[in-house]
């Protein structure tokens, strides 16, 4: 339940997955007392909502990294046709979300909640994520922002300002486009880099479709589906 979504995360959101995986690995190497949540986990943190009737109001997790993903898994014993739906407010979507189902969403920027379940039913959830502060800590040489400023040169500060101004554009490029998923153009050479570096090699192997959907595909894009059914 906790680990099986790592493969789809790596395949469909590789730039984001890669950032998470490498940052988590660097932090574990820098601080040997740390350990991964699960083998191959790209996430740093897990929250377990133990219910017995876990219902969250509309919210966004602003402490998480904005250009990232949060993995939400539903557990319990409830009628998914009558409750426990995932509500994505910014998209005007209500998603059927039965026990055993998982979803990846950019929870820092997308308002989300779930609907109540019926009396006598149980619903739990597992939430895997990484706080934005961990990425900033690693990017600054494992220092706080205040500590980094005390040793940063004028060139460092100028470079940081350039990165800050381009951050939103860089972040947007990390998200896969629908056409990338549609033509299976999500298994590029970068996957091999992760396999060669560490333990992620046995997550999933989709290299047999790497030749499909080359750049220059002129097929007209289809609109994103408005109804999502998670069986």
Buried (B, 14 or more C-beta within 10 A) or exposed (E): EBEEBBBBBBBBBBBBBBBBBBBBBBBBEEEEEEEBBEEBBBBBBBEEBEBEBBBBEEEBBEEBBBBBBBBBBBBBEBEBEEBBBBBBBEBEBBBBBBBEBBBBBBBBBBEBBBBBBEEEBBBBBBBBBBBBEBBBBBBBEEBEEEEBEEEBEEEEEEEBEEEEEEEEEEBEEBEBEEBBBBBBBBBEEEBEEBBEEEEBBEBBEBEEEBEEBEEEEEEEEEEEEEEBEBE
